[in-house]
Amino acid sequence: MNTTMLPEIGQWYQPVNKGRIFQVVAVDAAERLIEIQKYDGDIDELEFNEWYAAPLRIIDPPEDCSGPMDDIEQDVLDDNNDELHTQKLPLSSFDSITAMDEDDAISATVIDN
């Protein structure tokens, strides 16, 4: 049974033969590549012909999405850690924010008065 569905970014899949679950993280139509991230964090690429030849099924996201983040301490993931969630920077600390087009990055300049 081949896959007839289009890869959807953010969707989780599992091979019908109960292989490792993965999420589609990018699709490059020009290169005909699909980038996937497996539950354990490994990143891989599939060519379109591999995708459509594989028997896949859509699955719900895993309950514990920290699989790819094994090295993160539990207190970072803990929603009840008030210190991590209430820390705010004063807006007056930022003098200017400049977008850089070539890298699609944002840099901030902080000036101490």
TORGU-12955 format. One record per atom (N, C-alpha, C): x, y, z; residue number from 1; residue in three letters; atom name. Coordinates in Angstrom, 1 decimal. Each point is the difference from the previous one (the first is absolute). Example, Ala and Ser with C-alpha at 12.3 -4.5 7.8 and 13.67 -1.06 7.14 Angstrom:
BEGIN
        X        Y        Z   num   residu   atome
     13.2     -5.7      7.8     1      ALA       N
     -0.9      1.2      0.0     1      ALA      CA
      0.9      1.2      0.0     1      ALA       C
     -0.4      1.1     -0.7     2      SER       N
      0.9      1.1      0.0     2      SER      CA
     -0.8      1.1      0.8     2      SER       C
***
This chain:
BEGIN
        X        Y        Z   num   residu   atome
      0.8     -1.2      0.0     1      MET       N
     -0.8      1.2      0.0     1      MET      CA
      0.9      1.2      0.0     1      MET       C
      0.0      0.8     -1.0     2      ASN       N
      0.8      1.2     -0.1     2      ASN      CA
     -0.8      1.2      0.5     2      ASN       C
      0.7      1.0      0.4     3      THR       N
     -0.6      1.2      0.5     3      THR      CA
     -0.5      0.9     -1.1     3      THR       C
     -1.2      0.5      0.1     4      THR       N
     -0.5      0.9     -1.0     4      THR      CA
     -0.2      1.4      0.5     4      THR       C
      0.2      0.1      1.4     5      MET       N
     -0.3      1.3      0.6     5      MET      CA
      1.3      0.9     -0.2     5      MET       C
     -0.3      1.3     -0.1     6      LEU       N
      1.1      1.0      0.0     6      LEU      CA
      0.6      0.2      1.4     6      LEU       C
      1.3      0.2      0.0     7      PRO       N
      0.6      0.2      1.3     7      PRO      CA
     -0.4      1.4      0.6     7      PRO       C
     -0.4      0.0      1.2     8      GLU       N
     -0.5      1.3      0.7     8      GLU      CA
      1.0      0.4      1.1     8      GLU       C
      0.5      1.2     -0.1     9      ILE       N
      0.9      0.5      1.0     9      ILE      CA
     -0.7      0.0      1.4     9      ILE       C
      0.7     -0.5      1.0    10      GLY       N
     -0.6     -0.1      1.3    10      GLY      CA
     -0.8     -1.2      0.3    10      GLY       C
     -0.3     -0.8     -1.0    11      GLN       N
     -0.8     -1.3      0.2    11      GLN      CA
      1.0     -1.1      0.4    11      GLN       C
     -0.5     -0.9      0.9    12      TRP       N
      0.7     -1.2      0.4    12      TRP      CA
     -0.4     -1.2     -0.8    12      TRP       C
      0.9     -0.8     -0.3    13      TYR       N
     -0.2     -1.2     -0.8    13      TYR      CA
      0.7     -1.2      0.6    13      TYR       C
     -0.5     -1.2     -0.4    14      GLN       N
      0.7     -1.2      0.4    14      GLN      CA
     -0.1     -1.0     -1.2    14      GLN       C
      1.1     -0.7     -0.3    15      PRO       N
     -0.1     -1.0     -1.0    15      PRO      CA
     -1.0     -1.1      0.5    15      PRO       C
     -0.7     -0.6     -1.0    16      VAL       N
     -1.0     -1.0      0.4    16      VAL      CA
      0.6     -1.2      0.7    16      VAL       C
      1.2     -0.3     -0.3    17      ASN       N
      0.7     -1.1      0.6    17      ASN      CA
      0.5      0.3      1.4    17      ASN       C
     -0.5      1.1      0.6    18      LYS       N
      0.3      0.4      1.4    18      LYS      CA
      1.4      0.5      0.2    18      LYS       C
      0.5      0.6     -1.0    19      GLY       N
      1.4      0.6      0.1    19      GLY      CA
     -0.1      1.3      0.9    19      GLY       C
      1.2      0.7      0.0    20      ARG       N
      0.1      1.1      0.9    20      ARG      CA
     -0.9      1.2     -0.5    20      ARG       C
     -0.7      0.6      0.9    21      ILE       N
     -0.9      1.1     -0.3    21      ILE      CA
      0.9      1.3     -0.3    21      ILE       C
     -0.6      0.8     -0.9    22      PHE       N
      0.7      1.2     -0.4    22      PHE      CA
     -1.0      1.1     -0.3    22      PHE       C
      0.6      1.2     -0.1    23      GLN       N
     -0.8      1.2     -0.3    23      GLN      CA
      0.6      0.7     -1.3    23      GLN       C
     -0.8      0.4     -0.9    24      VAL       N
      0.5      0.7     -1.1    24      VAL      CA
      0.3      1.5      0.4    24      VAL       C
      1.2      0.4     -0.2    25      VAL       N
      0.4      1.4      0.4    25      VAL      CA
      0.3      0.9     -1.1    25      VAL       C
      0.1     -0.5     -1.3    26      ALA       N
      0.2      0.9     -1.1    26      ALA      CA
     -0.2     -0.8     -1.3    26      ALA       C
     -0.5      0.7     -1.0    27      VAL       N
     -0.1     -0.6     -1.3    27      VAL      CA
      0.6      0.9     -1.0    27      VAL       C
      0.9     -0.5     -0.8    28      ASP       N
      0.7      0.8     -1.1    28      ASP      CA
     -0.4     -0.6     -1.3    28      ASP       C
     -1.0      0.6     -0.6    29      ALA       N
     -0.6     -0.5     -1.3    29      ALA      CA
      1.0      0.1     -1.1    29      ALA       C
      0.8      1.1      0.0    30      ALA       N
      1.0      0.2     -1.1    30      ALA      CA
      1.1     -1.2      0.0    30      ALA       C
      0.4     -0.4      1.2    31      GLU       N
      1.0     -1.0      0.2    31      GLU      CA
     -0.7     -1.4      0.1    31      GLU       C
     -1.3      0.0      0.1    32      ARG       N
     -0.8     -1.3      0.2    32      ARG      CA
      0.4     -0.7      1.2    32      ARG       C
      0.2      0.7      1.1    33      LEU       N
      0.4     -0.6      1.3    33      LEU      CA
     -1.0      0.4      1.1    33      LEU       C
     -0.1     -0.9      0.9    34      ILE       N
     -0.8      0.1      1.2    34      ILE      CA
      0.9     -0.2      1.2    34      ILE       C
      0.1      1.0      0.9    35      GLU       N
      0.8     -0.1      1.2    35      GLU      CA
     -0.9     -0.4      1.1    35      GLU       C
      0.5     -1.0      0.7    36      ILE       N
     -0.8     -0.6      1.2    36      ILE      CA
      0.9      0.0      1.2    36      ILE       C
     -0.7      0.1      1.2    37      GLN       N
      0.7     -0.2      1.2    37      GLN      CA
     -0.6     -1.1      0.8    37      GLN       C
      0.8     -1.0      0.3    38      LYS       N
     -0.5     -1.2      0.7    38      LYS      CA
     -0.2      0.4      1.5    38      LYS       C
     -0.8     -0.8      0.7    39      TYR       N
     -0.3      0.2      1.3    39      TYR      CA
      1.2      0.2      0.9    39      TYR       C
      1.1     -0.7     -0.3    40      ASP       N
      1.2      0.1      0.8    40      ASP      CA
      0.9      1.2     -0.3    40      ASP       C
     -0.5      0.8     -1.0    41      GLY       N
      0.7      1.3     -0.3    41      GLY      CA
      0.8     -0.1     -1.3    41      GLY       C
      0.3     -1.2     -0.5    42      ASP       N
      0.7     -0.2     -1.3    42      ASP      CA
     -0.7      0.7     -1.1    42      ASP       C
      0.8      0.8     -0.8    43      ILE       N
     -0.6      0.6     -1.2    43      ILE      CA
      0.4     -0.8     -1.2    43      ILE       C
     -0.9     -0.2     -1.0    44      ASP       N
      0.3     -0.8     -1.2    44      ASP      CA
     -0.8      0.7     -1.1    44      ASP       C
      0.4     -0.4     -1.2    45      GLU       N
     -0.7      0.4     -1.2    45      GLU      CA
     -0.5     -1.2     -0.8    45      GLU       C
     -1.1      0.2     -0.6    46      LEU       N
     -0.6     -1.0     -0.9    46      LEU      CA
     -0.2      0.7     -1.4    46      LEU       C
      0.3     -0.7     -1.0    47      GLU       N
     -0.3      0.4     -1.3    47      GLU      CA
     -1.5     -0.2     -0.3    47      GLU       C
     -0.6      0.8     -0.9    48      PHE       N
     -1.4     -0.2     -0.2    48      PHE      CA
     -0.3     -1.5     -0.4    48      PHE       C
      0.8     -0.6     -0.8    49      ASN       N
     -0.3     -1.4     -0.4    49      ASN      CA
      0.0     -1.0      1.2    49      ASN       C
      0.9      0.3      1.0    50      GLU       N
      0.0     -0.8      1.2    50      GLU      CA
     -1.2      0.2      0.8    50      GLU       C
     -0.5      1.3      0.1    51      TRP       N
     -1.2      0.3      0.8    51      TRP      CA
     -1.2     -0.8     -0.6    51      TRP       C
     -0.2      0.1     -1.3    52      TYR       N
     -1.1     -0.6     -0.6    52      TYR      CA
      0.1     -1.5     -0.2    52      TYR       C
      1.2     -0.6      0.2    53      ALA       N
      0.1     -1.4      0.0    53      ALA      CA
     -0.2     -0.7      1.4    53      ALA       C
      0.1      0.9      1.0    54      ALA       N
     -0.1     -0.5      1.4    54      ALA      CA
     -1.5     -0.1      0.4    54      ALA       C
     -0.3     -1.1      0.7    55      PRO       N
     -1.4     -0.2      0.6    55      PRO      CA
      0.0      0.8      1.3    55      PRO       C
     -0.6      1.2      0.0    56      LEU       N
     -0.1      0.8      1.2    56      LEU      CA
     -1.4      0.3      0.4    56      LEU       C
     -0.1      0.2      1.3    57      ARG       N
     -1.3      0.4      0.5    57      ARG      CA
      0.2      1.3      0.9    57      ARG       C
     -1.1      0.8      0.1    58      ILE       N
      0.0      1.2      0.8    58      ILE      CA
     -0.2     -0.4      1.4    58      ILE       C
      0.7      0.6      1.0    59      ILE       N
     -0.2     -0.4      1.4    59      ILE      CA
     -0.2      1.4      0.8    59      ILE       C
     -0.5     -0.1      1.2    60      ASP       N
     -0.1      1.1      0.9    60      ASP      CA
      1.4      0.3      0.5    60      ASP       C
      0.3      1.3      0.3    61      PRO       N
      1.3      0.3      0.6    61      PRO      CA
      0.2     -0.8      1.3    61      PRO       C
      1.2     -0.4      0.3    62      PRO       N
      0.3     -0.7      1.2    62      PRO      CA
     -0.4      0.8      1.2    62      PRO       C
     -0.5     -0.7      1.1    63      GLU       N
     -0.3      0.8      1.2    63      GLU      CA
      1.2      0.6      0.6    63      GLU       C
      1.1     -0.6      0.0    64      ASP       N
      1.3      0.6      0.5    64      ASP      CA
      0.8      0.4     -1.1    64      ASP       C
     -0.1      1.3     -0.4    65      CYS       N
      0.7      0.5     -1.2    65      CYS      CA
      1.5      0.4      0.4    65      CYS       C
      0.5     -0.4      1.2    66      SER       N
      1.3      0.3      0.4    66      SER      CA
      1.0     -1.0     -0.5    66      SER       C
     -0.4     -1.0     -0.8    67      GLY       N
      0.9     -1.0     -0.5    67      GLY      CA
      1.3      0.6     -0.7    67      GLY       C
     -0.2      1.0     -0.9    68      PRO       N
      1.2      0.6     -0.6    68      PRO      CA
      0.8      0.9      1.0    68      PRO       C
     -0.5      0.2      1.2    69      MET       N
      0.6      0.9      0.9    69      MET      CA
      0.5     -0.7      1.2    69      MET       C
      0.5     -1.2     -0.1    70      ASP       N
      0.4     -0.8      1.1    70      ASP      CA
      1.0      0.7      1.0    70      ASP       C
      0.8      0.9     -0.5    71      ASP       N
      1.0      0.6      0.8    71      ASP      CA
     -0.5      1.2      0.8    71      ASP       C
     -1.2      0.4     -0.2    72      ILE       N
     -0.5      1.2      0.7    72      ILE      CA
     -0.5     -0.5      1.4    72      ILE       C
      0.4      0.8      0.9    73      GLU       N
     -0.4     -0.4      1.4    73      GLU      CA
     -1.5      0.2      0.2    73      GLU       C
     -0.6     -0.8      0.8    74      GLN       N
     -1.4      0.0      0.3    74      GLN      CA
     -0.5      1.3      0.4    74      GLN       C
      0.7      0.8      0.8    75      ASP       N
     -0.5      1.3      0.5    75      ASP      CA
     -0.2      1.0     -1.2    75      ASP       C
      0.7     -0.2     -1.1    76      VAL       N
     -0.2      0.8     -1.1    76      VAL      CA
     -1.3     -0.3     -0.7    76      VAL       C
     -0.4     -1.2      0.1    77      LEU       N
     -1.3     -0.5     -0.7    77      LEU      CA
     -1.2      0.2      1.0    77      LEU       C
      0.3      0.2      1.2    78      ASP       N
     -1.1      0.1      1.0    78      ASP      CA
     -0.8      1.3     -0.1    78      ASP       C
     -1.3     -0.1     -0.3    79      ASP       N
     -0.8      1.1     -0.1    79      ASP      CA
     -0.2      0.8      1.3    79      ASP       C
      0.2     -0.7      1.1    80      ASN       N
     -0.2      0.7      1.3    80      ASN      CA
      1.2      0.8      0.5    80      ASN       C
      1.0      0.0     -0.8    81      ASN       N
      1.2      0.8      0.4    81      ASN      CA
     -0.2      1.4     -0.2    81      ASN       C
     -0.5      0.7      1.0    82      ASP       N
     -0.3      1.5     -0.1    82      ASP      CA
      1.1      0.8     -0.4    82      ASP       C
      1.2     -0.3      0.5    83      GLU       N
      1.2      0.9     -0.3    83      GLU      CA
      0.3      0.0     -1.5    83      GLU       C
     -0.2     -1.1     -0.7    84      LEU       N
      0.3     -0.1     -1.4    84      LEU      CA
     -1.1      0.8     -0.8    84      LEU       C
     -1.2      0.0      0.5    85      HIS       N
     -1.1      0.5     -0.8    85      HIS      CA
     -0.3      1.5      0.3    85      HIS       C
      0.5      0.5      1.1    86      THR       N
     -0.3      1.4      0.4    86      THR      CA
      1.1      1.0     -0.3    86      THR       C
      1.1     -0.5     -0.4    87      GLN       N
      1.2      0.9     -0.2    87      GLN      CA
     -0.3      0.9     -1.2    87      GLN       C
      0.1      1.3      0.1    88      LYS       N
     -0.3      0.9     -1.1    88      LYS      CA
      1.1      1.0     -0.1    88      LYS       C
      0.3      0.5     -1.2    89      LEU       N
      1.0      1.0     -0.2    89      LEU      CA
     -0.7      1.3     -0.2    89      LEU       C
      0.5      1.1      0.6    90      PRO       N
     -0.7      1.3     -0.2    90      PRO      CA
      0.2      0.5     -1.4    90      PRO       C
     -1.1      0.5     -0.6    91      LEU       N
      0.1      0.4     -1.4    91      LEU      CA
      1.0      1.2     -0.2    91      LEU       C
      0.2      0.8      1.1    92      SER       N
      0.9      1.1     -0.1    92      SER      CA
      1.4     -0.4     -0.2    92      SER       C
      0.3     -1.3      0.2    93      SER       N
      1.4     -0.4     -0.2    93      SER      CA
      0.4     -0.1     -1.5    93      SER       C
     -0.9      0.0     -0.9    94      PHE       N
      0.3     -0.1     -1.4    94      PHE      CA
     -0.1      1.3     -0.7    94      PHE       C
      1.1      0.5     -0.5    95      ASP       N
      0.0      1.3     -0.7    95      ASP      CA
     -0.5     -0.2     -1.4    95      ASP       C
      0.5     -1.1     -0.7    96      SER       N
     -0.5     -0.2     -1.4    96      SER      CA
      0.1     -1.5     -0.3    96      SER       C
     -0.9     -0.4     -0.8    97      ILE       N
     -0.1     -1.3     -0.5    97      ILE      CA
      0.1      0.1     -1.6    97      ILE       C
      0.9     -0.8     -0.6    98      THR       N
      0.3      0.1     -1.4    98      THR      CA
     -0.2     -1.3     -0.6    98      THR       C
     -0.8     -0.1     -1.1    99      ALA       N
     -0.1     -1.3     -0.7    99      ALA      CA
      1.1     -0.1     -1.1    99      ALA       C
      0.6     -1.1     -0.1   100      MET       N
      1.0     -0.2     -1.1   100      MET      CA
     -0.6     -0.9     -1.0   100      MET       C
     -0.2      0.6     -1.2   101      ASP       N
     -0.6     -0.7     -1.1   101      ASP      CA
      0.7     -1.3     -0.5   101      ASP       C
      1.3      0.1     -0.1   102      GLU       N
      0.7     -1.1     -0.7   102      GLU      CA
      0.0     -1.3      0.9   102      GLU       C
     -0.1      0.1      1.3   103      ASP       N
      0.0     -1.2      0.8   103      ASP      CA
     -1.3     -0.3      0.6   103      ASP       C
     -1.0      0.9     -0.2   104      ASP       N
     -1.3     -0.1      0.7   104      ASP      CA
      0.2     -0.1      1.5   104      ASP       C
      1.0      0.7      0.5   105      ALA       N
      0.2      0.0      1.4   105      ALA      CA
     -0.3      1.4      0.6   105      ALA       C
     -0.2      0.0      1.3   106      ILE       N
     -0.3      1.2      0.7   106      ILE      CA
      1.2      0.3      1.0   106      ILE       C
      0.5      1.2      0.0   107      SER       N
      1.0      0.4      1.0   107      SER      CA
     -0.6      1.1      0.8   107      SER       C
      0.4      0.0      1.3   108      ALA       N
     -0.4      1.1      0.8   108      ALA      CA
      1.2      0.7      0.6   108      ALA       C
     -0.1      1.3      0.1   109      THR       N
      1.1      0.8      0.6   109      THR      CA
     -0.5      0.5      1.3   109      THR       C
      0.7     -0.3      1.0   110      VAL       N
     -0.3      0.5      1.4   110      VAL      CA
      1.0      1.0      0.4   110      VAL       C
     -0.5      1.2      0.4   111      ILE       N
      0.8      1.1      0.4   111      ILE      CA
     -0.3      0.3      1.4   111      ILE       C
      1.0     -0.1      0.9   112      ASP       N
     -0.1      0.4      1.4   112      ASP      CA
      0.1      1.5      0.1   112      ASP       C
     -0.9      0.6      0.7   113      ASN       N
      0.0      1.4      0.2   113      ASN      CA
      0.6      0.3      1.4   113      ASN       C
***
